[in-house]
């Protein structure tokens, strides 16, 4: 039917043209011209018949679609004929589009996709943190939203069911699940009031724990399990897609809010607070309300709070609060991979310009037959879009294959990492990106090709002048490629140098031949401190007696493992204002011999001895930075500190070298005032009033990690069958893991920079090859007239050098202006480090010379007679 309509319209168009020409010829004939002359005048006045018909066809309904299909078929045939060009272009675009798709899938899953809860826009998070007492008051006083709090990072022993296991638990206020709007898969969630003292005996299981540990048995609901030596009733199992606050959570336990326990109520976990807006309330109103609450709550504490505590607190969208730590990393990677795509587009545009030179006569013939410039441009852009869609399809395949590898590059605790996958949003992004890429790659070559001179293009032997204007466009594209590649390489160089510095920073201890193992008895096990001390002393003695073990010691918080024990202390003769809080120090109980085993320097005084474990010793060691802060210009040895609320003072007997305990950049969290050590004994009292039950054993041994781990597990099980032994790692692995976040960003950035460098080299090579091909006749004449090979080499290399200087100069200028955005990721190197810029310039200079030298060698082999005969 459509074909019949088209034949009818074509017939009518032909008839209309003939009628118009016939009428025009009759008019000229009436003026006295001969019949032949009248017909020629009519044709001359009418103009190009094919062009007129083409214009009329453009106005027909549906004609554009038919022509688009024709253009696609024609473009596909041409690309199939030139497979070498097609494969290079498709692979180049696939790399750019695939990398962008993979990174965008991370950005989409982590930053853009709404949280998987009903009406996620109503969920907010406070920018400050509150202990149980302050949260309880907040819960009672706010009116704009329902608020909940949670404390993650806790671990509980599950015993009584096969071998004991250590589980990750999050303590939550009772209304957490109702505020989030999520129900259980089985059972029920906590009821209001279950987070108060005397009522918090329930537990909710994650779906993964229920399946792996309880064999997905529905009868587990209502049963009692033993956690940390206490019986808790399983009341619910959450759905598989519920992973709040992180995928590592395996249990949810109600907070035990006990106002009679002052230490726990006011100085326990300082927790994140989230809320759901009530109807008609706004985030601004909620922020104003919590700000007013903050101005009052500090007076409720039983001790002075710092004036800057929770200063400027407000409410923010919950999603922003969850991902704020990774947002900058992802946006930087997205910007970097976008530059890679731009470089790929420039490369393909250059390839297309080269191909357009060979098609100059074809385009000229089509123009002479009536094809307008708009029609030519559309045809060439459609061909570019066909290329882009092939590259997009291959890029999508590469992205889907590489997603698991990409996700494994990031730390496992990256928020919402498990939510990233290729979905419809990513597919739409890839589609849009492919279309934009096709237009970017094809528009400049299409406009350039459509401006070709008909006479010059149709002349035989005009090969040297064909599309000579395109060389300007090609130079601009290559310079842009190089500038973008230099910008990427400069950023990657800074990150790589920063990672190298971070990886080689001295952490304050020696990690060689040291294996660590976390020993985690139940908290109730250490309610009798003597029992706990005897257990660990026997454990250390037995491990030391193991063949191949040179020494063993204990530490409460292993450096760089992410755990911190905080303690408010009094410092003798330390002046402070009434508004300032008591100094908050990092408490680290250790066994005698720990510092010697870890090669931690004792700068003054001595290390702990076995006699320091006695109840009457009361000794401590402080870090060098702590000593300098509280006793500047003084000798800290012999000074005294004591735990807030305790009677006995501890005498400082040693000053230890600073240890990068918190991360490789910092000795401690910024909200802490110092670090001190006490012997693992009666003075090792945590904030909850108990001695630490969980300790980490460090063992200097020549045994392998697995063999030593089996020995430690066997010894621990013989002393207490309910004590799990977990996280058996070498100390070098712990140190390496501390740089994992920086390493993930650096590795991806470096990969993008390497790809950009390769594409830039290909761009230079392609342009110089085109330059040699276009000037082969000139080169042949020069050689025939006696030019030396060095002169020809100089001629060709000058082109590459000029491009390189322009591209590198522009790239370095951009890098100098933009690398400051990387400052938050850098360590030990400045964003405008001149040595890095010089190294990048030298690298690109060498690569550019190599890329230029290969075509230059080909120019040296030009035979003058062959070149002249060919032209």
Buried (B, 14 or more C-beta within 10 A) or exposed (E): EEEEEBEEBEEEBEEEBEEBBEEBBBEBBEEEBEEEEBBBBBBEEEEBEBBBBBBBBEEBEEBEEEBBEEBBEBBBEBBEEEEEBBEBBBBBBBBBBBBBBBBBBBBBBBBEBEBBBEEBEBBBBBBBBBBBBBBBBBBEBBEBBBBBBBBBBBBBBBBEEEEBBBBBBBBBBBBBBBBBBBBBBBBEBBBEEBBBBEBBBBBBBBBBBBBEBBEEEEEBBEEEBBBBBEEBEBBBBBBEEBBBBBBBBBBBBBBBBBEEBBBBBBBBBBBBBBBBBBEEBEBEBBBBBBBEBBEEBBEEBEEBBBEEBBEEBBBBBBBEBBBEEBBBBBBBBBBBBBBBBBBBBBBBBBBBBBBBBEBBBEBBEBBBEBBBEEBBBBBBBBBBBBBBBBBBBBBBEBBBEBBEEBBEBBEEEBBBBBBBEBBEBBEEBBEEBBBEBBBBBBBBBBBBBBBBBBEBBBBEEBBEBBBBEBBEBBBBBBBBBBBBBBBBBBBBBBBBBBBBBBBEBEBBBBBEBBBBBBBBBBBBBBEEBEEBBEBBBEBBEBBBEBEEBEBBBBBBBBBBBEBBBBBBBBBBEBEEEEEEBBBBBBBBBBBBBBBBBBBBBBEBBBBBEEEBBEEEBBBBBBBBBBBBBBBEEEEBBEBBBBBBBBEBBBBBBBBBBBBBBBBBEEBBEEEBBBBBBBBBBBBBBBBEEBBBBBBBBBBBBEBEBEEBBBBBBEBBBEBBEBBBBBBBBBBEEBBBBBBBBBBBBBBBBBBBBBBBBBBBBBBBBBBBBBBBBBBBBBBBBBBEEEBEEEEBBEBBBEBBBEBBBBBBBBBBEBBBEBBEBBEEBBBBBEBBBEEBBEBBBEBBBEBBBEBBBEBBEBBBEBEBEEBEEEB
